[in-house]
Amino acid sequence: MPRVLLIEDDPSVREGVELGLRRRGHVVRTAATGEAGLAALREFRPDLLLLDLMLPGMNGVQVCRRVREDSQLPIIMLTARGDDFDVVIGLEAGADDYIVKPARTEVIEARIRAVLRRMETPGSGRPAVEFHGDLAVDRAGLTIAKSGERLALAPSEMRLLLHLTTAPEQVFSRQQLLEHVWEHSYHGDSRLVDACVRRLRNKIEDTPSSPRYIQTLRGFGYRFGPL
């Protein structure tokens, strides 16, 4: 089972989530502060990070940015308010998904599995490596290179790019992307998609404000190309 690091300052939430995940077979390490969490990260080497947004001292957004400096570890942020402006900042900082507290353990478990599935090799039957302009998309190795230089993509960024490149020029609505990339079957939060698109553009586009690869069709959604 996946190894999970939980950084959460509320003792009742921390203990409840830890107990629920342990009962489902996860190996769980917890920390009450961002600083302690970063120290545990190096020692524990988790498969996924559950990160509270509102931490004392170094907050969740700062922790997320620090992790993203040298790691593409899957990150799910925990927040007490789904409409909080800081959610957007957290997603922009590199989080792959977020959960509004309080949340049942089965909901957290489902999100963990969904995020980790984004790191699996898609069985699409397509060529292992595809070339789109300056981008080389290696579906078998789950790597993306631009002009020969490998790019570091978070799981949600990788999955989004792989999905868009399966059908160049096809327009996908935000809801379709939520269902296919994030596995949110209900009417989900388009902020996940928009934030991930912005992060991805910053990595693959020469001019993110005038994208060549991931294009917006206002009122409809996003498409890949034409190049």
C-alpha contacts under 8 A as a table, 3 or more apart, distances in Angstrom:
res1	aa1	res2	aa2	distance
1	M	25	G	6.15
1	M	26	H	5.28
1	M	27	V	7.19
2	P	26	H	5.79
2	P	27	V	6.81
2	P	46	P	7.59
2	P	47	D	5.68
2	P	48	L	7.32
3	R	26	H	5.94
3	R	27	V	4.81
3	R	28	V	5.96
3	R	45	R	7.94
3	R	46	P	4.82
3	R	47	D	5.06
3	R	48	L	6.59
4	V	26	H	6.94
4	V	27	V	6.23
4	V	28	V	4.89
4	V	29	R	6.46
4	V	46	P	5.35
4	V	47	D	6.04
4	V	48	L	5.12
4	V	49	L	5.87
4	V	50	L	7.07
5	L	28	V	5.82
5	L	29	R	4.89
5	L	30	T	5.76
5	L	31	A	7.80
5	L	37	G	7.78
5	L	40	A	7.95
5	L	41	L	7.27
5	L	44	F	7.82
5	L	46	P	5.90
5	L	48	L	6.47
5	L	49	L	4.95
5	L	50	L	6.08
6	L	14	R	7.38
6	L	18	E	7.66
6	L	28	V	7.20
6	L	29	R	6.24
6	L	30	T	4.71
6	L	31	A	6.32
6	L	37	G	7.83
6	L	49	L	6.11
6	L	50	L	4.69
6	L	51	L	6.06
7	I	14	R	7.82
7	I	30	T	5.78
7	I	31	A	4.76
7	I	32	A	5.73
7	I	33	T	6.47
7	I	34	G	6.73
7	I	37	G	5.80
7	I	49	L	7.74
7	I	50	L	6.25
7	I	51	L	5.01
7	I	52	D	5.97
8	E	11	P	7.54
8	E	13	V	7.31
8	E	14	R	5.63
8	E	30	T	7.46
8	E	31	A	6.37
8	E	32	A	5.13
8	E	33	T	6.84
8	E	51	L	6.57
8	E	52	D	5.13
8	E	55	L	7.08
9	D	14	R	7.08
9	D	31	A	7.49
9	D	32	A	4.30
9	D	33	T	6.08
9	D	52	D	7.58
9	D	55	L	6.17
9	D	56	P	7.49
10	D	13	V	5.42
10	D	14	R	5.97
10	D	32	A	7.49
11	P	14	R	5.00
11	P	15	E	5.94
11	P	32	A	7.90
12	S	15	E	5.28
12	S	16	G	5.98
13	V	16	G	5.12
13	V	17	V	6.03
13	V	102	P	7.98
14	R	17	V	5.46
14	R	18	E	6.02
14	R	30	T	7.31
15	E	18	E	5.11
15	E	19	L	5.99
16	G	19	L	5.26
16	G	20	G	6.14
17	V	20	G	5.14
17	V	21	L	6.13
17	V	105	T	6.58
18	E	21	L	5.34
18	E	22	R	6.05
18	E	28	V	6.38
18	E	29	R	7.95
18	E	30	T	7.53
19	L	22	R	5.15
19	L	23	R	6.17
20	G	23	R	5.27
20	G	24	R	6.66
20	G	105	T	5.66
21	L	24	R	5.09
21	L	25	G	6.57
21	L	26	H	5.49
21	L	27	V	7.85
21	L	28	V	7.29
21	L	105	T	6.85
21	L	109	E	7.30
22	R	25	G	5.05
22	R	26	H	4.88
22	R	27	V	6.28
22	R	28	V	6.61
23	R	26	H	7.33
29	R	40	A	7.84
29	R	44	F	7.46
30	T	37	G	7.48
31	A	34	G	7.56
31	A	36	A	5.77
31	A	37	G	5.13
31	A	40	A	7.49
32	A	36	A	6.85
32	A	37	G	7.25
33	T	36	A	5.27
33	T	37	G	6.07
33	T	55	L	6.33
33	T	56	P	6.57
33	T	57	G	7.37
33	T	58	M	7.31
34	G	37	G	4.92
34	G	38	L	6.20
34	G	55	L	6.77
34	G	56	P	7.75
34	G	57	G	7.30
34	G	58	M	5.32
34	G	59	N	6.36
34	G	60	G	6.84
34	G	63	V	6.00
35	E	38	L	5.34
35	E	39	A	6.49
35	E	58	M	6.63
36	A	39	A	5.14
36	A	40	A	6.18
37	G	40	A	4.99
37	G	41	L	6.01
38	L	41	L	4.96
38	L	42	R	6.74
38	L	63	V	7.39
38	L	67	V	7.87
39	A	42	R	5.66
39	A	43	E	6.80
40	A	43	E	5.13
40	A	44	F	5.60
40	A	45	R	7.89
41	L	44	F	5.35
41	L	45	R	5.53
41	L	46	P	6.79
42	R	45	R	5.82
46	P	49	L	6.94
47	D	73	L	6.90
47	D	74	P	7.20
48	L	73	L	6.14
48	L	74	P	5.01
48	L	75	I	6.01
48	L	76	I	7.81
48	L	112	I	7.61
48	L	116	L	7.88
49	L	73	L	7.19
49	L	74	P	6.26
49	L	75	I	4.81
49	L	76	I	6.26
50	L	75	I	6.10
50	L	76	I	5.03
50	L	77	M	5.86
50	L	78	L	6.87
51	L	60	G	6.21
51	L	64	C	8.00
51	L	75	I	7.03
51	L	76	I	6.16
51	L	77	M	4.67
51	L	78	L	5.73
52	D	55	L	6.39
52	D	60	G	5.70
52	D	77	M	5.67
52	D	78	L	4.50
52	D	79	T	6.18
53	L	59	N	6.37
53	L	60	G	4.24
53	L	61	V	6.43
53	L	77	M	6.13
53	L	78	L	5.74
53	L	79	T	5.45
53	L	86	D	7.75
53	L	87	V	7.74
53	L	90	G	7.48
54	M	59	N	5.66
54	M	60	G	5.98
54	M	79	T	7.23
55	L	58	M	6.48
55	L	59	N	4.46
55	L	60	G	5.97
56	P	59	N	6.06
58	M	62	Q	6.06
58	M	63	V	6.66
59	N	62	Q	5.41
59	N	63	V	6.32
60	G	63	V	4.99
60	G	64	C	6.02
60	G	77	M	7.71
60	G	90	G	7.46
61	V	64	C	5.04
61	V	65	R	6.25
61	V	89	I	6.99
61	V	90	G	5.12
61	V	93	A	6.42
62	Q	65	R	5.16
62	Q	66	R	6.18
63	V	66	R	5.05
63	V	67	V	6.19
64	C	67	V	5.19
64	C	68	R	6.18
64	C	75	I	7.74
64	C	90	G	7.33
64	C	93	A	6.17
64	C	94	G	6.50
64	C	95	A	6.83
65	R	68	R	5.08
65	R	69	E	6.38
65	R	93	A	5.42
65	R	94	G	6.84
66	R	69	E	5.34
66	R	70	D	7.81
67	V	70	D	6.24
67	V	71	S	5.73
67	V	72	Q	7.73
67	V	73	L	7.70
68	R	71	S	5.06
68	R	72	Q	6.10
68	R	73	L	7.78
68	R	93	A	7.84
68	R	94	G	6.63
72	Q	152	A	6.97
72	Q	153	L	6.47
72	Q	154	A	4.81
72	Q	155	P	7.11
73	L	154	A	7.04
73	L	155	P	7.82
74	P	95	A	7.44
74	P	96	D	6.38
74	P	115	V	6.82
74	P	116	L	7.18
74	P	154	A	6.82
74	P	155	P	6.22
75	I	94	G	7.73
75	I	95	A	5.04
75	I	96	D	5.45
75	I	97	D	6.93
76	I	95	A	5.92
76	I	96	D	5.82
76	I	97	D	4.87
76	I	98	Y	5.08
76	I	99	I	7.18
76	I	112	I	7.78
77	M	90	G	7.45
77	M	95	A	6.49
77	M	96	D	7.99
77	M	97	D	6.38
77	M	98	Y	4.45
77	M	99	I	6.28
78	L	98	Y	5.72
78	L	99	I	5.03
78	L	100	V	5.98
78	L	101	K	6.50
79	T	82	G	6.67
79	T	87	V	7.41
79	T	98	Y	7.23
79	T	99	I	6.30
79	T	100	V	4.99
79	T	101	K	5.76
80	A	100	V	5.49
80	A	101	K	4.80
80	A	102	P	7.14
81	R	84	D	5.35
81	R	100	V	6.16
81	R	101	K	7.38
82	G	87	V	7.16
82	G	99	I	7.90
82	G	100	V	5.64
83	D	87	V	7.32
84	D	87	V	5.56
84	D	88	V	7.74
85	F	88	V	5.65
85	F	89	I	6.87
86	D	89	I	4.85
86	D	90	G	6.02
87	V	90	G	4.99
87	V	91	L	6.23
87	V	98	Y	7.82
88	V	91	L	5.11
88	V	92	E	6.11
88	V	191	R	6.80
88	V	195	A	7.15
89	I	92	E	5.00
89	I	93	A	6.09
90	G	93	A	4.98
90	G	94	G	6.69
90	G	95	A	6.04
91	L	94	G	5.32
91	L	95	A	4.73
91	L	96	D	6.85
91	L	97	D	7.30
91	L	192	L	6.86
91	L	195	A	5.90
91	L	196	C	7.29
92	E	95	A	7.16
92	E	195	A	5.47
92	E	196	C	7.24
92	E	198	R	7.69
92	E	199	R	6.64
94	G	154	A	7.28
94	G	196	C	7.96
94	G	199	R	7.54
95	A	98	Y	7.43
96	D	115	V	7.23
96	D	154	A	7.25
96	D	155	P	6.90
96	D	156	S	5.41
96	D	192	L	7.82
96	D	196	C	7.91
97	D	111	R	7.98
97	D	115	V	7.70
97	D	182	W	7.78
97	D	192	L	6.80
99	I	103	A	7.25
99	I	108	I	7.46
100	V	103	A	6.51
103	A	107	V	6.43
103	A	108	I	6.86
104	R	107	V	5.33
104	R	108	I	6.59
105	T	108	I	5.06
105	T	109	E	5.99
106	E	109	E	4.93
106	E	110	A	6.05
107	V	110	A	5.14
107	V	111	R	6.30
108	I	111	R	5.19
108	I	112	I	6.17
109	E	112	I	5.10
109	E	113	R	6.28
110	A	113	R	5.23
110	A	114	A	6.14
111	R	114	A	4.99
111	R	115	V	6.12
112	I	115	V	5.31
112	I	116	L	6.21
113	R	116	L	5.17
113	R	117	R	6.09
114	A	117	R	5.18
114	A	118	R	6.78
114	A	182	W	6.67
114	A	183	E	6.43
115	V	118	R	5.43
115	V	119	M	7.55
115	V	155	P	7.08
115	V	156	S	7.31
115	V	182	W	7.10
116	L	119	M	5.54
116	L	120	E	7.33
116	L	155	P	7.69
117	R	120	E	5.26
118	R	155	P	5.58
118	R	156	S	6.52
118	R	158	M	7.55
118	R	159	R	5.57
118	R	181	V	7.41
119	M	142	L	7.70
119	M	155	P	5.75
119	M	158	M	7.93
119	M	159	R	7.56
121	T	139	R	6.64
121	T	140	A	5.96
121	T	141	G	7.44
121	T	142	L	6.58
122	P	139	R	6.95
122	P	140	A	7.64
127	P	130	E	6.42
127	P	139	R	7.74
128	A	137	V	7.98
128	A	138	D	5.53
128	A	139	R	5.21
128	A	140	A	5.23
128	A	141	G	7.84
129	V	136	A	6.52
129	V	137	V	5.36
129	V	138	D	4.21
129	V	139	R	6.16
129	V	140	A	7.50
130	E	136	A	5.69
130	E	137	V	5.03
130	E	138	D	6.46
130	E	139	R	7.98
131	F	134	D	7.18
131	F	135	L	5.70
131	F	136	A	4.61
131	F	137	V	6.23
132	H	135	L	5.08
132	H	136	A	6.43
132	H	137	V	7.69
132	H	227	L	7.60
133	G	227	L	6.62
134	D	146	K	5.43
134	D	147	S	5.18
135	L	144	I	6.91
135	L	145	A	5.67
135	L	146	K	4.59
135	L	147	S	6.53
135	L	204	I	7.82
136	A	144	I	5.72
136	A	145	A	5.09
136	A	146	K	6.37
136	A	147	S	7.93
136	A	148	G	7.72
137	V	142	L	7.73
137	V	143	T	6.41
137	V	144	I	4.88
137	V	145	A	6.76
137	V	162	L	7.78
138	D	141	G	5.48
138	D	142	L	5.52
138	D	143	T	5.18
138	D	144	I	6.12
139	R	142	L	4.96
139	R	143	T	6.97
139	R	162	L	7.46
142	L	158	M	7.67
143	T	150	R	7.05
143	T	151	L	7.43
144	I	150	R	5.78
144	I	151	L	5.65
144	I	152	A	7.83
144	I	153	L	7.93
145	A	148	G	5.46
145	A	149	E	5.00
145	A	150	R	4.00
145	A	151	L	5.46
146	K	149	E	5.17
146	K	150	R	6.33
146	K	151	L	6.93
146	K	204	I	6.94
151	L	203	K	7.28
153	L	156	S	7.96
153	L	157	E	5.66
153	L	158	M	5.65
153	L	200	L	7.77
154	A	157	E	5.20
154	A	158	M	6.17
155	P	158	M	5.15
155	P	159	R	6.12
156	S	159	R	5.14
156	S	160	L	6.00
156	S	181	V	7.08
156	S	182	W	7.49
156	S	196	C	7.12
157	E	160	L	5.19
157	E	161	L	6.21
157	E	196	C	6.09
157	E	197	V	7.61
157	E	199	R	7.62
157	E	200	L	5.98
158	M	161	L	5.30
158	M	162	L	6.14
159	R	162	L	5.11
159	R	163	H	6.07
159	R	181	V	6.07
160	L	163	H	5.15
160	L	164	L	6.18
160	L	177	L	7.59
160	L	181	V	5.97
161	L	164	L	5.18
161	L	165	T	6.08
162	L	165	T	5.29
162	L	166	T	6.38
163	H	166	T	5.40
163	H	167	A	7.58
163	H	180	H	7.84
163	H	181	V	7.38
164	L	167	A	6.00
164	L	168	P	6.55
164	L	170	Q	7.95
164	L	172	F	7.94
164	L	223	R	6.45
164	L	224	F	5.64
165	T	168	P	5.31
165	T	224	F	6.15
167	A	170	Q	5.56
167	A	224	F	7.62
168	P	223	R	6.79
168	P	224	F	5.00
168	P	225	G	5.95
168	P	226	P	7.01
169	E	223	R	5.52
169	E	224	F	5.47
169	E	225	G	5.48
169	E	226	P	5.84
170	Q	223	R	5.62
170	Q	224	F	7.19
171	V	217	L	7.76
171	V	220	F	7.23
171	V	221	G	6.22
171	V	222	Y	5.46
171	V	223	R	4.63
171	V	224	F	7.90
172	F	176	Q	6.04
172	F	177	L	6.50
172	F	220	F	7.38
172	F	221	G	5.44
172	F	222	Y	5.42
172	F	223	R	6.21
173	S	176	Q	5.17
173	S	177	L	6.38
173	S	220	F	5.66
173	S	221	G	4.26
173	S	222	Y	6.52
174	R	177	L	5.09
174	R	178	L	6.13
174	R	190	S	6.00
174	R	193	V	6.42
174	R	221	G	5.70
174	R	222	Y	7.54
175	Q	178	L	4.98
175	Q	179	E	6.25
175	Q	187	H	6.77
175	Q	188	G	6.81
175	Q	190	S	7.22
176	Q	179	E	5.17
176	Q	180	H	6.17
177	L	180	H	5.13
177	L	181	V	5.50
177	L	182	W	7.24
177	L	193	V	7.14
178	L	181	V	5.53
178	L	182	W	4.94
178	L	183	E	6.06
178	L	184	H	5.52
178	L	185	S	7.65
178	L	188	G	6.67
178	L	189	D	7.94
178	L	190	S	7.54
178	L	192	L	7.82
178	L	193	V	6.88
179	E	182	W	5.78
179	E	183	E	4.36
179	E	184	H	4.79
179	E	185	S	5.39
179	E	186	Y	7.99
180	H	183	E	5.44
180	H	184	H	7.82
184	H	187	H	7.49
184	H	188	G	6.16
185	S	188	G	7.50
189	D	192	L	6.11
189	D	193	V	7.85
190	S	193	V	5.26
190	S	194	D	6.27
191	R	194	D	5.09
191	R	195	A	5.84
192	L	195	A	5.50
192	L	196	C	6.16
193	V	196	C	5.21
193	V	197	V	6.11
194	D	197	V	5.11
194	D	198	R	6.29
195	A	198	R	5.17
195	A	199	R	6.29
196	C	199	R	5.11
196	C	200	L	6.04
197	V	200	L	5.06
197	V	201	R	6.01
197	V	214	I	7.64
198	R	201	R	5.14
198	R	202	N	6.28
198	R	208	P	7.80
199	R	202	N	5.21
199	R	203	K	6.68
200	L	203	K	5.20
200	L	204	I	6.22
201	R	204	I	5.29
201	R	205	E	5.16
201	R	208	P	5.24
201	R	211	P	7.02
201	R	214	I	7.01
202	N	205	E	6.04
202	N	207	T	7.94
202	N	208	P	5.51
204	I	213	Y	7.85
205	E	208	P	5.21
205	E	211	P	5.95
205	E	212	R	6.53
205	E	213	Y	6.84
206	D	211	P	7.60
206	D	212	R	7.92
207	T	210	S	5.38
207	T	211	P	6.06
207	T	212	R	7.94
208	P	211	P	5.17
211	P	214	I	5.99
211	P	215	Q	6.06
212	R	215	Q	6.85
212	R	225	G	6.59
212	R	226	P	7.74
212	R	227	L	6.26
213	Y	224	F	5.35
213	Y	225	G	4.89
213	Y	226	P	7.21
213	Y	227	L	6.50
214	I	222	Y	6.68
214	I	223	R	5.79
214	I	224	F	4.75
214	I	225	G	6.30
215	Q	222	Y	5.62
215	Q	223	R	5.42
215	Q	224	F	6.21
215	Q	225	G	6.70
216	T	221	G	5.98
216	T	222	Y	4.70
216	T	223	R	6.71
217	L	220	F	5.45
217	L	221	G	5.35
217	L	222	Y	5.87
217	L	223	R	7.62
218	R	221	G	6.36
